[in-house]
């Protein structure tokens, strides 16, 4: 299927079992705020130890989340609370959805380009940075994405706003998650990962207690519309979620990898499948405890800003902003801008725009 395949035609090839499925009650503004701020908190907690081995990440998670020691000194010139491109790109996606009332691929591609070309991006992923250069040189959004088999998590990490905006319409959610993914990552596994993250956010908004098996059964059905193998891995979490993190990581760290693959990452790599699986595991292992979710996501080691960002978005959407640690909320920043107050205002504006759209 061509990368230029439209959102309208994408929806037409979805599984017959995936139709419009309204949320039980309209999700509150506080849940939308919780999703965006929760993502930024997870990202900011994981960022200082991204790429480090589990022992260092565990120590850092304990220090920040349990002892409340928010030390700036080891970050050089960055203040603790700085989040990375994971959340910057999610924020830009939500801004675009709010402005246009839908996913506008050209607009979002332009936002990605501006963020990278202005030098504002923090912790840029190599694939997305390369795509931004291509877009800036005039390559069309449906041609700029990194081709398979490159399958990083760069399009899944930013997909949470799709889950907010299309929570009442799974077919549109699946289509939009795939279309925003293709701008930078053309491998189908990346699109499947984006659907998994957006779908988990949408399911978390329903206001019902999380029951792991039916949650994953519905989510994997949505992912199956994109890629059956990733969908199977998503459903497998129902067997892994009762395992300890040390046991679970032995299964998830290599999920979807070719036999004999020998990567350099300790913990969870930046490959889309294990990072999305670990974020889901972290959330579903402790759905009623935001701090524990982030601690699990970070302590594993590896690409922990991303695993914690995705898990934080899911947890924040489920628990609402009131469940997030106030001290961490107050420290959020993007180079002196886009702190807690601004993020709260954006999520509130987006929720109001969504309500207006839904009432028409």
C-alpha positions in Angstrom: 0.0 0.0 0.0 1.4 3.4 -1.0 2.6 5.7 1.8 0.4 8.3 0.2 -2.7 6.2 0.9 -5.4 8.6 2.3 -6.9 8.5 5.8 -10.3 7.9 4.2 -9.2 4.9 2.2 -7.2 3.6 5.1 -10.4 3.3 7.2 -12.1 1.3 4.4 -9.7 -1.6 4.8 -10.0 -2.0 8.6 -11.2 -5.2 10.2 -15.0 -5.6 10.3 -14.7 -5.9 14.1 -13.4 -2.4 14.4 -16.1 0.2 14.1 -17.2 3.3 15.9 -17.1 2.7 19.6 -18.1 5.7 21.7 -16.5 6.3 25.1 -18.8 5.4 28.0 -18.9 9.0 29.1 -17.1 11.9 27.5 -13.6 12.1 28.9 -13.0 15.0 31.2 -10.6 17.9 30.6 -8.6 16.6 33.6 -7.9 13.3 31.8 -6.6 15.2 28.7 -4.4 17.3 30.9 -3.2 14.2 32.7 -2.3 12.5 29.4 -0.2 15.4 28.1 1.5 16.3 31.5 1.9 12.6 32.3 3.8 12.0 29.1 6.1 15.0 29.8 6.8 13.9 33.4 7.7 10.4 32.3 9.9 11.8 29.5 11.6 14.3 31.9 12.3 11.6 34.6 13.8 9.2 32.0 15.8 11.8 30.0 18.8 12.1 32.3 19.5 8.4 32.1 18.5 7.5 28.6 20.7 4.8 27.2 22.2 3.8 30.6 22.1 0.3 32.0 19.4 -0.9 34.4 21.4 -0.4 37.7 21.9 3.3 36.9 18.3 3.8 35.8 16.9 2.0 38.9 19.0 4.2 41.2 17.9 7.3 39.4 14.2 6.3 39.5 14.4 5.7 43.2 16.1 9.0 43.8 13.6 11.1 41.8 10.4 9.2 42.4 10.7 7.9 45.9 13.2 10.2 47.6 12.2 13.4 45.8 15.8 14.4 45.1 15.5 16.6 42.0 19.2 17.3 41.5 20.2 19.5 38.5 23.9 19.1 38.9 24.4 16.0 36.8 22.4 17.5 33.9 24.9 20.2 33.0 23.1 23.2 31.7 19.7 21.5 31.6 17.3 22.0 34.4 15.6 18.9 35.9 12.2 18.7 34.3 13.3 19.3 30.7 11.5 16.9 28.5 12.7 15.8 25.0 11.5 15.5 21.4 9.2 12.7 22.5 6.9 15.2 24.2 7.8 18.2 22.1 6.4 16.3 19.0 3.3 15.1 20.9 2.7 18.7 21.9 3.0 19.8 18.3 0.6 17.1 17.2 -2.0 18.2 19.8 -1.6 21.8 18.7 -2.2 20.8 15.1 -5.3 18.8 16.0 -6.7 21.7 18.0 -6.1 24.2 15.1 -7.5 22.0 12.3 -10.0 19.8 14.1 -8.3 16.7 12.5 -5.0 15.3 11.6 -3.5 17.5 8.8 -0.5 15.6 7.5 1.0 18.6 5.7 0.6 20.8 8.8 2.2 18.2 11.1 5.1 17.7 8.7 5.7 21.4 8.7 5.6 21.5 12.5 8.2 18.7 12.7 10.4 20.5 10.2 10.2 23.8 12.1 11.0 22.2 15.5 14.1 20.5 14.1 15.3 23.3 11.8 15.0 26.0 14.6 17.3 24.1 16.9 14.6 23.8 19.6 14.4 20.0 19.5 15.9 18.2 22.6 17.4 14.8 22.3 16.6 14.4 18.6 16.2 10.9 17.2 18.4 10.2 14.2 15.6 9.0 11.9 13.2 11.9 12.6 16.1 14.4 12.3 17.0 13.0 8.9 13.3 13.2 7.8 13.2 16.8 9.0 16.2 17.6 6.8 14.4 15.9 3.8 11.2 17.8 4.5 13.1 21.1 4.7 14.7 20.4 1.4 11.3 20.1 -0.3 10.7 16.4 -0.2 6.9 15.7 0.1 5.6 14.3 3.5 4.5 11.1 1.9 8.0 10.5 0.5 10.3 11.7 3.3 9.8 8.9 5.8 12.6 6.5 6.6 12.0 3.2 4.8 11.7 -0.3 6.2 13.4 -2.2 7.8 14.3 0.8 10.0 11.7 0.6 12.8 12.4 3.0 15.6 9.9 4.2 18.2 9.9 7.9 17.0 6.3 7.9 15.6 4.9 5.8 18.5 6.3 8.1 21.2 4.3 11.1 20.0 1.0 9.3 19.2 -0.9 9.8 22.5 -2.8 12.9 21.2 -4.3 10.8 18.5 -5.8 8.7 21.2 -7.3 11.7 22.9 -8.7 13.2 19.7 -10.2 10.0 18.1 -11.1 8.1 21.3 -14.7 7.8 20.1 -13.8 6.5 16.7 -11.4 3.6 16.5 -11.3 3.5 12.7 -10.3 7.1 12.5 -7.8 6.6 15.4 -6.1 3.7 13.5 -6.0 5.7 10.3 -4.6 8.9 11.9 -2.0 7.0 13.9 -0.8 5.4 10.8 -0.8 8.6 8.7 1.2 10.6 11.2 3.6 7.7 11.5 4.3 7.5 7.8 5.6 11.1 7.8 8.8 9.9 9.5 8.7 6.1 9.6 7.4 4.0 6.7 7.8 0.6 8.3 4.4 -0.9 9.2 5.7 -1.9 12.6 6.1 1.8 13.5 2.5 2.5 12.5 1.4 -0.5 14.6 3.3 0.8 17.6 1.6 4.2 17.1 -1.8 2.6 17.0 -1.0 0.7 20.2 0.0 3.8 22.1 -2.9 5.9 20.8 -5.3 3.1 21.4 -4.1 2.5 24.9 -4.8 6.2 25.7 -8.2 6.0 24.1 -9.2 2.9 26.2 -7.8 4.6 29.3 -10.2 7.5 28.9 -13.3 5.4 29.2 -13.7 5.8 33.0 -13.8 2.1 33.6 -11.4 0.1 35.9 -8.6 -1.4 33.8 -9.0 -5.2 33.4 -5.9 -6.4 31.6 -7.1 -9.2 29.3 -10.1 -7.4 27.7 -8.1 -4.2 27.5 -5.4 -6.0 25.5 -7.8 -8.0 23.5 -9.5 -4.8 22.2 -6.2 -3.0 21.7 -4.6 -5.9 19.8 -7.6 -6.0 17.5 -7.0 -2.4 16.6 -3.3 -3.1 16.0 -4.1 -6.1 14.0 -5.5 -3.8 11.3 -2.0 -2.7 10.7 0.3 -5.6 11.6 -0.7 -9.0 12.9 2.7 -9.9 14.4 2.8 -6.7 16.5 -0.8 -7.3 17.5 0.1 -10.8 18.8 2.9 -9.3 20.9 0.6 -6.7 22.3 -1.9 -9.4 23.4 1.0 -11.5 24.9 1.4 -8.9 27.6 -1.6 -10.4 29.3 0.6 -13.4 30.0 3.6 -11.3 31.0 2.0 -8.6 33.2 2.0 -10.8 36.3 5.8 -11.4 36.0 8.3 -9.3 37.8 10.1 -6.6 35.7 13.3 -8.7 35.8 11.5 -11.7 34.4 9.2 -9.8 32.0 12.1 -7.9 30.3 13.7 -11.2 29.2 10.6 -11.7 27.0 9.9 -8.1 25.9 13.4 -6.8 25.2 13.8 -9.0 22.2 10.2 -9.1 21.0 10.0 -8.8 17.3 13.8 -9.0 16.7 15.3 -11.4 14.2 16.9 -14.5 15.7 20.6 -13.9 16.5 20.2 -10.2 16.6 22.9 -8.7 18.9 22.0 -5.1 19.8 24.0 -2.7 21.9 21.2 -1.6 24.3 21.0 -2.8 27.8 17.4 -2.9 28.9 14.8 -1.8 26.3 16.1 -0.5 23.0 14.7 2.2 20.7 13.2 -0.4 18.4 9.5 0.2 18.3 8.1 -3.2 19.4 9.9 -3.8 22.7 9.6 -0.1 23.7 5.9 0.0 23.1 5.4 -3.4 24.9 7.4 -2.2 27.9 5.3 1.0 28.2 2.1 -1.1 28.1 3.5 -3.5 30.7 4.6 -0.7 33.0 1.1 0.9 32.8 -0.9 -2.3 33.1 1.2 -3.7 36.0 0.2 -0.7 38.2 -2.7 1.2 36.5 -3.8 2.9 39.7 -0.3 4.2 40.6 1.3 6.7 38.3 4.6 6.9 40.2 5.0 3.1 40.1 4.2 3.1 36.4 7.0 5.6 35.7 9.4 3.8 38.0 8.9 0.5 36.2 9.3 2.2 32.8 12.6 3.9 33.8 14.2 1.2 36.0 14.5 -1.3 33.1 17.3 0.7 31.4 17.8 1.7 27.8 15.5 4.1 25.9 13.8 5.1 29.1 12.7 8.6 28.3 10.5 7.1 25.6 9.2 4.1 27.5 8.3 6.4 30.4 6.8 9.1 28.1 4.4 6.6 26.5 3.6 4.9 29.8 3.1 8.3 31.4 0.6 9.3 28.7 -1.5 6.2 29.3 -1.4 6.5 33.1 -2.2 10.2 33.1 -5.1 9.7 30.7 -6.5 7.0 33.1 -5.9 8.6 36.4 -6.3 12.4 35.5 -3.9 15.2 36.4 -4.8 15.2 40.1 -3.0 11.8 40.5 0.3 13.2 39.2 3.1 14.3 41.6 2.8 18.1 42.0 6.5 18.6 42.6 7.2 17.0 39.2 4.4 18.9 37.5 5.9 22.1 38.7 9.4 21.3 37.4 8.3 20.7 33.8 10.0 22.9 31.2 11.0 23.1 27.6 13.9 25.4 27.7 12.1 27.9 29.9 8.8 27.6 28.1 5.9 25.2 27.9 5.8 24.3 31.6 2.9 22.9 33.6 0.7 26.0 33.2 1.1 26.2 29.4 0.7 22.4 29.0 -2.5 22.5 31.1 -3.9 25.4 29.0 -3.1 23.6 25.7 -4.8 20.4 26.9 -7.8 22.4 28.1 -8.1 24.2 24.8 -7.8 21.0 22.9 -10.5 19.4 24.9 -12.8 22.3 24.3 -12.1 22.2 20.6 -12.8 18.4 20.6 -16.1 19.0 22.4 -17.1 21.6 19.8 -16.3 19.2 17.0 -18.1 16.3 18.6 -21.3 18.4 19.2 -21.7 19.3 15.5 
